[in-house]
Amino acid sequence: MQSNPFVRYLEAKRTVDDRALNRPVWSELARLVTDRMVRDARPLEVLEIGAGIGTMVERVLAWQLFGPQSHAVRYTVLDADADLIATASARLAVAPPWLDLRFVTADALAYAASAAADGGQRYDLLIANAFLDLVDLRRALPLLRGLLRDGGSFYFTINFDGATLLEPAIDPPLDAAIEAAYHRTMDERITDGQPSGDSRTGRHLFATLPANGFAIRAAGASDWVVHAVDGAYPADEAAFLRFIVATMEGALRNHPDLDSVHFDRWIAARRAQIDRAELVYIAHQLDFCGVAG
Ligand SMILES: C[S@@+](CC[C@H](N)C(=O)[O-])C[C@H]1O[C@@H](n2cnc3c(N)ncnc32)[C@H](O)[C@@H]1O
């Protein structure tokens, strides 16, 4: 069993994301990628930022984004966390011969800023899954745009958008107060002295992407919907739910708007609902793909 809880969470999240990712957005991405491969024989240069343990690489292979027997693809897997990149590199040790994988530990925005400063590498496809809601879009999007060639494609998915639903209700006023306080922690988060995150990232991307040179070709919902089937959660999704509840606990412990005794009881009740395979969790999110103009 995986000992790093975040790695286990990212592994468990894979089946949740597989169900959630918006299929019309995926189809449009596949069309854009195929067009580029037909038009241009050069290897396709792909960069994924905030790539975690590399589950999106596994997915694009399983879902054949690059076709059944592909055109050469150079895929750079980037994350700020060196342990995650080491895990990704071990998980992806066996890749098809046409896929040249590179692993980079770096802050995505620093990487983009340095690429812009030295006229460095530009990519044909930029991927960010469950990432853009962790950064300040005003700072990030102009830098990320600089990583794409004109006409290159982007695939920005699982962008949180302001709704966390947990059923069955425990105490509706307390449930609502916890949801609101949890979303405020995303809005007020500061990382390394910078604002980082927005609980309504998804809807804000409809304006901020085009304003920064990303023309949207397709958008749609990619809500996480986790529930038991025949009395058990699929795959490792009980662990996924436990991580979500632990994240809420960590974010809201000692929160001034919440009574700590009531909050601790609420967290214990949510854990008991997971143990009974009763908890239903829904997070509203949005996916986008398109072209750098
Ligand atoms: C919610 S996880 C998603 C990981 C992966 N995309 C997935 O869906 O499984 C967010 C990831 O972004 C990485 N991250 C956060 N801020 C970053 C930054 N500024 N630069 C690069 N990676 C970052 C974290 O280390 C983490 O792996």
Ligand as a Chemical Component Dictionary entry (heavy atoms), coordinates in Angstrom:
data_LIG
# 
_chem_comp.id                   LIG 
_chem_comp.type                 NON-POLYMER 
_chem_comp.pdbx_formal_charge   0 
_chem_comp.three_letter_code    LIG 
# 
loop_
_chem_comp_atom.comp_id 
_chem_comp_atom.atom_id 
_chem_comp_atom.alt_atom_id 
_chem_comp_atom.type_symbol 
_chem_comp_atom.charge 
_chem_comp_atom.model_Cartn_x 
_chem_comp_atom.model_Cartn_y 
_chem_comp_atom.model_Cartn_z 
_chem_comp_atom.pdbx_ordinal 
LIG C1  C1  C 0  -4.267 18.517 -7.410  1  
LIG S1  S1  S 1  -2.690 17.986 -7.909  2  
LIG C2  C2  C 0  -3.034 17.365 -9.526  3  
LIG C3  C3  C 0  -1.956 16.474 -10.051 4  
LIG C4  C4  C 0  -2.246 15.848 -11.421 5  
LIG N1  N1  N 0  -2.426 16.869 -12.441 6  
LIG C5  C5  C 0  -3.453 14.977 -11.341 7  
LIG O1  O1  O 0  -4.542 15.426 -11.739 8  
LIG O2  O2  O -1 -3.337 13.852 -10.868 9  
LIG C6  C6  C 0  -1.861 19.504 -8.252  10 
LIG C7  C7  C 0  -0.397 19.299 -8.602  11 
LIG O3  O3  O 0  0.172  20.557 -8.945  12 
LIG C8  C8  C 0  1.479  20.620 -8.394  13 
LIG N2  N2  N 0  1.780  22.056 -8.264  14 
LIG C9  C9  C 0  1.179  22.969 -7.471  15 
LIG N3  N3  N 0  1.685  24.190 -7.687  16 
LIG C10 C10 C 0  2.634  24.037 -8.658  17 
LIG C11 C11 C 0  3.488  24.927 -9.366  18 
LIG N4  N4  N 0  3.484  26.239 -9.066  19 
LIG N5  N5  N 0  4.285  24.439 -10.301 20 
LIG C12 C12 C 0  4.295  23.117 -10.616 21 
LIG N6  N6  N 0  3.505  22.223 -9.987  22 
LIG C13 C13 C 0  2.689  22.679 -9.027  23 
LIG C14 C14 C 0  1.391  19.871 -7.085  24 
LIG O4  O4  O 0  2.658  19.403 -6.651  25 
LIG C15 C15 C 0  0.446  18.734 -7.481  26 
LIG O5  O5  O 0  1.142  17.619 -7.961  27 
# 
loop_
_chem_comp_bond.comp_id 
_chem_comp_bond.atom_id_1 
_chem_comp_bond.atom_id_2 
_chem_comp_bond.value_order 
_chem_comp_bond.pdbx_ordinal 
LIG C1  S1  SING 1  
LIG S1  C2  SING 2  
LIG S1  C6  SING 3  
LIG C2  C3  SING 4  
LIG C3  C4  SING 5  
LIG C4  N1  SING 6  
LIG C4  C5  SING 7  
LIG C5  O1  DOUB 8  
LIG C5  O2  SING 9  
LIG C6  C7  SING 10 
LIG C7  O3  SING 11 
LIG C7  C15 SING 12 
LIG O3  C8  SING 13 
LIG C8  N2  SING 14 
LIG C8  C14 SING 15 
LIG N2  C9  SING 16 
LIG N2  C13 SING 17 
LIG C9  N3  DOUB 18 
LIG N3  C10 SING 19 
LIG C10 C11 SING 20 
LIG C10 C13 DOUB 21 
LIG C11 N4  SING 22 
LIG C11 N5  DOUB 23 
LIG N5  C12 SING 24 
LIG C12 N6  DOUB 25 
LIG N6  C13 SING 26 
LIG C14 O4  SING 27 
LIG C14 C15 SING 28 
LIG C15 O5  SING 29 
# 
